[in-house]
Amino acid sequence: MTIGELLKEYRISQGKNQKKFINDGMIVSQSYYSKVEKNANKITVDNLVDLLHYNNIPIWEFFSRLNSNDDLRHQQIKDFNNMMIEAYYENNIDKVRGLSH
């Protein structure tokens, strides 16, 4: 998960539109923020911290969620690789086909 995706998730969970989430453009412009959510722009640390504070999102919580999602993705890839190797060595074509679903 990216910073933009996680910010969007928080914004939606708080029931806010982008304008309200960015304090009516006081932190960053709405067009800029829209691109942050779409991962087309990067956000500065200062602006990110300001957004988190303004929306009462603990910084530690935000970054722990960001990192935990990366850990989860890494574990899923690792599990998939292990299943592929197992299917290969078992010469189990049905198991290999099952991995693509």
WORAFEN-V14369 format. One record per run of one state. SS is the DSSP state (@ for helix, = for strand, . for the rest). FROM is the first residue (numbers start at 1). LEN is the number of residues. Records with the same first field share a line. If there is no record, write none. Layout:
SS=FROM-LEN + FROM-LEN
This chain:
.=1-2 + 14-4 + 22-8 + 38-7 + 55-4 + 90-3 + 100-2
@=3-11 + 18-4 + 30-8 + 45-10 + 59-31 + 93-7
